Amino acid sequence: MVFNIKEKIIPEGLLEAWNEIKQPSVIHSADLCLRANEAFLELFQIGRPEGLFGKFMAEFISPWTSYHLRLGVRQALGRKMDGTNFDAEVITCPIHQGTEGMIYQTIIKDISQMRLWEDRMLQSERLTAMGKLAGEIAHEINNPLGGILLYANLIKEDLPQGDKSYLNLQKIIKLATKCRIIAKGLLNFGRSSSRTYAPVDLNLVIKEMFSLIEDHKLFAEVLTVFNLEEDLPHLMGDKSQIEQVIINLMINAAEAMEGSGKLNVTTRSIDTNSVVELLIDDSGPGIPKDLRVKIFEPFFTTKNHRGGTGLGLSITHGIVQRHGGNIIVEKSPLGGARFRITLPLENTVGH
């Protein structure tokens, strides 16, 4: 069924040919809709053909300038009756010169999915380039870090443990080791490496990683509470990658709290000891629901004013997936964000 306002000004032969068009299409004057096919009504969610009555083209397509009508192919914004918008390809051409002026036809195509795929392709290209750069940076960083760690440990061996320099060297070694972990994370982000899977004590990893960052100014006023299940089963995984996950999430939580608040780290076994669960809760501002589905996307960040790159959570998500696990974010009992990670004890995905 179709509806038109001024059917008498549209020749019958023209209507017959126009009715063969399957794509969303509308016949209109410079401003006013005259007739639309079923596909148009469905696309713009117009419940009844009569709902088109008195509508102007600008209500469906933006921008729409009747005083200088743009002919040919262009891209614009489509507006549905429920208020939602979509990316549209618009083709407008004159089809009849009547006594009451020129009549036009416009065909609309929803290209939202195509735009989405284009964005994903661009993102993939960016990731490829980033991966290559990350690998080069990691190799450049690893060599001098190895030298720093070597000479720091040699000097430490010559000093008594109570010496002030001995304690300072310990901090240097911790920080340099942290940098090496970050460099490993960049390598894992940029390419799939030959991973060595072995039993991993998640509780021990958490304690070791926290010891590397607890002296950082971000944690100076953060109360960190560990609720680690005793005799937690070991999981099969890449220890260095699990370390990266822990570092990323704890630093992310401290940054969200801006260095002041409470951080809870919990481990437990679930599903009759076949899965290990890690919960990291913070008392920060939390993450709005509409952003929770985006935070694991590469380059997406809410920390632009603090220099965020949008890579930390993306790397974390990739590592968890490679270990056959799952990571979600939800509201924490502390009022901020809770990152819930589940990891199977027996990992076959990464092999």
Sequence and secondary structure as in RCSB ss.txt:
>XXXX:A:sequence
MVFNIKEKIIPEGLLEAWNEIKQPSVIHSADLCLRANEAFLELFQIGRPEGLFGKFMAEFISPWTSYHLRLGVRQ
ALGRKMDGTNFDAEVITCPIHQGTEGMIYQTIIKDISQMRLWEDRMLQSERLTAMGKLAGEIAHEINNPLGGILL
YANLIKEDLPQGDKSYLNLQKIIKLATKCRIIAKGLLNFGRSSSRTYAPVDLNLVIKEMFSLIEDHKLFAEVLTV
FNLEEDLPHLMGDKSQIEQVIINLMINAAEAMEGSGKLNVTTRSIDTNSVVELLIDDSGPGIPKDLRVKIFEPFF
TTKNHRGGTGLGLSITHGIVQRHGGNIIVEKSPLGGARFRITLPLENTVGH
>XXXX:A:secstr
   BS GGGS HHHHHHHTT  S EEEE SSBEEEE HHHHHHTT SSGGGGTT BGGGTEES  GGG   EEEE
EEEE TTS EEEEEEEEEEEEEETTEEEEEEEEEE HHHHHHHHHHHHHHHHHHHHHHHHHHHHHHHHHHHHHHH
HHHHHHHTS TTSHHHHHHHHHHHHHHHHHHHHHHHHHHHS      EEE HHHHHHHHHHHHTTSGGGTEEEEE
EEE TT   EEE HHHHHHHHHHHHHHHHHHTTTEEEEEEEEEEETTTTEEEEEEEE S    HHHHTTTTSTT 
 S GGGT  S HHHHHHHHHHHTT EEEEEE TTSSEEEEEEEESS  TT 
